[in-house]
Amino acid sequence: MKKITCALLGFIIAALFAGMSFAGPQDFTLINRTGADIYTVNVSPSSSGDWEEDIMGSDILEAGESVTIRFKVGSTRYWDIQAIFQDGTSISWYNIDLLETYTVTLNRDGTAELE
């Protein structure tokens, strides 16, 4: 019984560490305080000249809601974020250090708070 318990505990610990190794250091929570629903969110390395695919897919980030953005393991430090609203207007934020930022709050006035 003791061997089974130790083996099970070892498996659980290994699974936890394996799950942690897939998390990227740039993971962050995006909070929508723009006052409008966001239909598209693009997050791209600042060094890129193009926006990456919409990370929301078919989902909508409603006003007042938040979403956790997860990255695969990587080392890119600075990222740009673009939010596109239902009417096609957009707001972009540039050079956000996602290695030091865990929460990005998008505000109604077009500013972003970084924590």
CYANA upper distance limits for C-alpha pairs under 8 A (distance plus 0.5 A):
  1 MET  CA      5 THR  CA      6.75
  2 LYS  CA      6 CYS  CA      6.66
  3 LYS  CA      7 ALA  CA      6.52
  4 ILE  CA      8 LEU  CA      6.51
  5 THR  CA      9 LEU  CA      6.56
  6 CYS  CA     10 GLY  CA      6.53
  7 ALA  CA     11 PHE  CA      6.65
  8 LEU  CA     12 ILE  CA      6.73
  9 LEU  CA     13 ILE  CA      6.72
 10 GLY  CA     14 ALA  CA      6.59
 11 PHE  CA     15 ALA  CA      6.55
 12 ILE  CA     16 LEU  CA      6.71
 13 ILE  CA     17 PHE  CA      6.80
 14 ALA  CA     18 ALA  CA      6.50
 15 ALA  CA     19 GLY  CA      6.61
 16 LEU  CA     20 MET  CA      6.73
 17 PHE  CA     21 SER  CA      6.69
 18 ALA  CA     22 PHE  CA      7.35
 19 GLY  CA     23 ALA  CA      7.51
 21 SER  CA     73 VAL  CA      7.76
 22 PHE  CA     72 LYS  CA      6.31
 22 PHE  CA     73 VAL  CA      6.36
 23 ALA  CA     27 ASP  CA      7.65
 23 ALA  CA     70 ARG  CA      7.30
 23 ALA  CA     71 PHE  CA      6.79
 23 ALA  CA     72 LYS  CA      6.29
 23 ALA  CA     73 VAL  CA      6.39
 24 GLY  CA     70 ARG  CA      7.15
 24 GLY  CA     71 PHE  CA      5.25
 24 GLY  CA     72 LYS  CA      5.42
 24 GLY  CA     73 VAL  CA      4.62
 24 GLY  CA     74 GLY  CA      6.54
 25 PRO  CA     71 PHE  CA      8.08
 25 PRO  CA     73 VAL  CA      7.33
 25 PRO  CA     74 GLY  CA      7.66
 25 PRO  CA     75 SER  CA      8.00
 25 PRO  CA     98 LEU  CA      8.11
 25 PRO  CA     99 LEU  CA      6.37
 26 GLN  CA     70 ARG  CA      7.87
 26 GLN  CA     71 PHE  CA      6.84
 26 GLN  CA     74 GLY  CA      8.35
 26 GLN  CA     76 THR  CA      8.46
 26 GLN  CA     77 ARG  CA      8.00
 26 GLN  CA     98 LEU  CA      5.25
 26 GLN  CA     99 LEU  CA      5.65
 26 GLN  CA    101 THR  CA      8.16
 26 GLN  CA    102 TYR  CA      8.19
 27 ASP  CA     68 THR  CA      7.81
 27 ASP  CA     69 ILE  CA      6.09
 27 ASP  CA     70 ARG  CA      5.12
 27 ASP  CA     71 PHE  CA      6.20
 27 ASP  CA     98 LEU  CA      7.82
 27 ASP  CA    102 TYR  CA      7.34
 28 PHE  CA     68 THR  CA      6.30
 28 PHE  CA     69 ILE  CA      5.88
 28 PHE  CA     70 ARG  CA      7.33
 28 PHE  CA     98 LEU  CA      7.86
 28 PHE  CA    101 THR  CA      7.47
 28 PHE  CA    102 TYR  CA      5.00
 28 PHE  CA    103 THR  CA      5.87
 28 PHE  CA    104 VAL  CA      7.63
 29 THR  CA     66 SER  CA      7.15
 29 THR  CA     67 VAL  CA      6.15
 29 THR  CA     68 THR  CA      4.79
 29 THR  CA     69 ILE  CA      6.46
 29 THR  CA    102 TYR  CA      6.77
 29 THR  CA    103 THR  CA      5.22
 29 THR  CA    104 VAL  CA      6.70
 30 LEU  CA     66 SER  CA      5.90
 30 LEU  CA     67 VAL  CA      5.85
 30 LEU  CA     68 THR  CA      6.66
 30 LEU  CA     69 ILE  CA      7.51
 30 LEU  CA    103 THR  CA      6.53
 30 LEU  CA    104 VAL  CA      5.46
 30 LEU  CA    105 THR  CA      6.44
 30 LEU  CA    106 LEU  CA      8.00
 31 ILE  CA     64 GLY  CA      7.49
 31 ILE  CA     65 GLU  CA      6.54
 31 ILE  CA     66 SER  CA      4.74
 31 ILE  CA     67 VAL  CA      7.20
 31 ILE  CA    103 THR  CA      7.95
 31 ILE  CA    104 VAL  CA      6.67
 31 ILE  CA    105 THR  CA      5.06
 31 ILE  CA    106 LEU  CA      6.61
 32 ASN  CA     37 ASP  CA      8.32
 32 ASN  CA     38 ILE  CA      8.17
 32 ASN  CA     61 LEU  CA      7.43
 32 ASN  CA     62 GLU  CA      7.49
 32 ASN  CA     63 ALA  CA      5.90
 32 ASN  CA     64 GLY  CA      5.80
 32 ASN  CA     65 GLU  CA      6.18
 32 ASN  CA     66 SER  CA      6.55
 32 ASN  CA    105 THR  CA      6.68
 32 ASN  CA    106 LEU  CA      5.78
 32 ASN  CA    107 ASN  CA      7.46
 33 ARG  CA     63 ALA  CA      6.40
 33 ARG  CA     64 GLY  CA      5.80
 33 ARG  CA     65 GLU  CA      8.27
 33 ARG  CA    105 THR  CA      7.14
 33 ARG  CA    106 LEU  CA      5.98
 33 ARG  CA    107 ASN  CA      5.26
 33 ARG  CA    108 ARG  CA      6.45
 34 THR  CA     63 ALA  CA      6.95
 34 THR  CA     64 GLY  CA      8.38
 34 THR  CA    106 LEU  CA      6.46
 34 THR  CA    107 ASN  CA      5.09
 34 THR  CA    108 ARG  CA      4.13
 34 THR  CA    109 ASP  CA      7.73
 34 THR  CA    110 GLY  CA      7.97
 35 GLY  CA     63 ALA  CA      5.73
 35 GLY  CA     64 GLY  CA      7.74
 35 GLY  CA    107 ASN  CA      8.35
 35 GLY  CA    108 ARG  CA      6.28
 36 ALA  CA     62 GLU  CA      7.36
 36 ALA  CA     63 ALA  CA      5.53
 36 ALA  CA     85 PHE  CA      7.68
 37 ASP  CA     60 ILE  CA      7.21
 37 ASP  CA     61 LEU  CA      6.25
 37 ASP  CA     62 GLU  CA      4.73
 37 ASP  CA     63 ALA  CA      5.38
 37 ASP  CA     85 PHE  CA      6.83
 37 ASP  CA     86 GLN  CA      7.67
 38 ILE  CA     60 ILE  CA      6.36
 38 ILE  CA     61 LEU  CA      5.50
 38 ILE  CA     62 GLU  CA      6.65
 38 ILE  CA     63 ALA  CA      7.88
 38 ILE  CA     83 ALA  CA      6.68
 38 ILE  CA     84 ILE  CA      6.29
 38 ILE  CA     85 PHE  CA      5.26
 38 ILE  CA     86 GLN  CA      7.39
 39 TYR  CA     56 MET  CA      8.03
 39 TYR  CA     59 ASP  CA      7.75
 39 TYR  CA     60 ILE  CA      5.41
 39 TYR  CA     61 LEU  CA      6.98
 39 TYR  CA     83 ALA  CA      8.01
 39 TYR  CA     84 ILE  CA      6.31
 39 TYR  CA     85 PHE  CA      5.84
 39 TYR  CA     86 GLN  CA      6.47
 40 THR  CA     54 ASP  CA      6.08
 40 THR  CA     55 ILE  CA      7.85
 40 THR  CA     56 MET  CA      6.65
 40 THR  CA     57 GLY  CA      8.16
 40 THR  CA     60 ILE  CA      7.81
 40 THR  CA     82 GLN  CA      8.38
 40 THR  CA     83 ALA  CA      6.26
 40 THR  CA     84 ILE  CA      5.43
 40 THR  CA     85 PHE  CA      7.41
 41 VAL  CA     54 ASP  CA      5.76
 41 VAL  CA     55 ILE  CA      6.25
 41 VAL  CA     56 MET  CA      6.58
 41 VAL  CA     81 ILE  CA      7.55
 41 VAL  CA     82 GLN  CA      6.14
 41 VAL  CA     83 ALA  CA      5.28
 41 VAL  CA     84 ILE  CA      6.99
 42 ASN  CA     51 TRP  CA      6.57
 42 ASN  CA     52 GLU  CA      6.24
 42 ASN  CA     53 GLU  CA      6.58
 42 ASN  CA     54 ASP  CA      5.46
 42 ASN  CA     55 ILE  CA      6.61
 42 ASN  CA     80 ASP  CA      8.50
 42 ASN  CA     81 ILE  CA      6.17
 42 ASN  CA     82 GLN  CA      5.56
 42 ASN  CA     83 ALA  CA      7.17
 43 VAL  CA     51 TRP  CA      7.32
 43 VAL  CA     52 GLU  CA      6.60
 43 VAL  CA     53 GLU  CA      8.35
 43 VAL  CA     54 ASP  CA      8.28
 43 VAL  CA     55 ILE  CA      7.91
 43 VAL  CA     79 TRP  CA      7.17
 43 VAL  CA     80 ASP  CA      6.18
 43 VAL  CA     81 ILE  CA      5.12
 43 VAL  CA     82 GLN  CA      7.05
 44 SER  CA     48 SER  CA      7.16
 44 SER  CA     50 ASP  CA      7.89
 44 SER  CA     51 TRP  CA      6.02
 44 SER  CA     52 GLU  CA      5.85
 44 SER  CA     79 TRP  CA      6.05
 44 SER  CA     80 ASP  CA      5.84
 44 SER  CA     81 ILE  CA      7.17
 45 PRO  CA     76 THR  CA      7.47
 45 PRO  CA     77 ARG  CA      8.49
 45 PRO  CA     78 TYR  CA      6.60
 45 PRO  CA     79 TRP  CA      4.82
 45 PRO  CA     80 ASP  CA      6.59
 46 SER  CA     78 TYR  CA      6.03
 46 SER  CA     79 TRP  CA      5.13
 46 SER  CA     80 ASP  CA      5.85
 46 SER  CA     94 TYR  CA      7.37
 46 SER  CA     95 ASN  CA      6.29
 47 SER  CA     78 TYR  CA      8.40
 47 SER  CA     79 TRP  CA      8.48
 56 MET  CA     60 ILE  CA      7.12
 56 MET  CA     61 LEU  CA      8.15
 61 LEU  CA     65 GLU  CA      6.76
 61 LEU  CA     66 SER  CA      7.39
 61 LEU  CA     67 VAL  CA      7.85
 62 GLU  CA     66 SER  CA      8.49
 77 ARG  CA     96 ILE  CA      8.41
 77 ARG  CA     97 ASP  CA      5.88
 77 ARG  CA     98 LEU  CA      6.26
 77 ARG  CA     99 LEU  CA      6.05
 78 TYR  CA     95 ASN  CA      5.48
 78 TYR  CA     96 ILE  CA      5.68
 78 TYR  CA     97 ASP  CA      5.09
 78 TYR  CA     98 LEU  CA      6.69
 78 TYR  CA     99 LEU  CA      8.40
 79 TRP  CA     94 TYR  CA      7.08
 79 TRP  CA     95 ASN  CA      5.75
 79 TRP  CA     96 ILE  CA      5.62
 79 TRP  CA     97 ASP  CA      7.02
 79 TRP  CA     98 LEU  CA      7.26
 80 ASP  CA     92 SER  CA      7.65
 80 ASP  CA     93 TRP  CA      6.14
 80 ASP  CA     94 TYR  CA      4.85
 80 ASP  CA     95 ASN  CA      6.09
 80 ASP  CA     96 ILE  CA      6.70
 81 ILE  CA     92 SER  CA      6.14
 81 ILE  CA     93 TRP  CA      5.73
 81 ILE  CA     94 TYR  CA      7.03
 82 GLN  CA     90 SER  CA      7.28
 82 GLN  CA     91 ILE  CA      6.27
 82 GLN  CA     92 SER  CA      4.75
 82 GLN  CA     93 TRP  CA      6.89
 83 ALA  CA     90 SER  CA      5.94
 83 ALA  CA     91 ILE  CA      5.97
 83 ALA  CA     92 SER  CA      6.89
 84 ILE  CA     88 GLY  CA      6.51
 84 ILE  CA     89 THR  CA      6.30
 84 ILE  CA     90 SER  CA      4.79
 84 ILE  CA     91 ILE  CA      7.27
 85 PHE  CA     89 THR  CA      6.08
 85 PHE  CA     90 SER  CA      6.61
 91 ILE  CA    110 GLY  CA      7.12
 93 TRP  CA    111 THR  CA      8.44
 93 TRP  CA    112 ALA  CA      7.90
 96 ILE  CA    101 THR  CA      8.21
 97 ASP  CA    101 THR  CA      6.60
 98 LEU  CA    102 TYR  CA      7.44
101 THR  CA    114 LEU  CA      6.56
101 THR  CA    115 GLU  CA      5.89
102 TYR  CA    114 LEU  CA      8.02
102 TYR  CA    115 GLU  CA      6.33
103 THR  CA    113 GLU  CA      8.43
103 THR  CA    114 LEU  CA      6.37
103 THR  CA    115 GLU  CA      5.62
104 VAL  CA    112 ALA  CA      7.00
104 VAL  CA    113 GLU  CA      6.27
104 VAL  CA    114 LEU  CA      5.40
104 VAL  CA    115 GLU  CA      7.15
105 THR  CA    112 ALA  CA      5.88
105 THR  CA    113 GLU  CA      5.50
105 THR  CA    114 LEU  CA      7.09
106 LEU  CA    110 GLY  CA      7.47
106 LEU  CA    111 THR  CA      6.82
106 LEU  CA    112 ALA  CA      5.11
106 LEU  CA    113 GLU  CA      7.20
107 ASN  CA    111 THR  CA      5.87
107 ASN  CA    112 ALA  CA      6.20
107 ASN  CA    113 GLU  CA      8.09
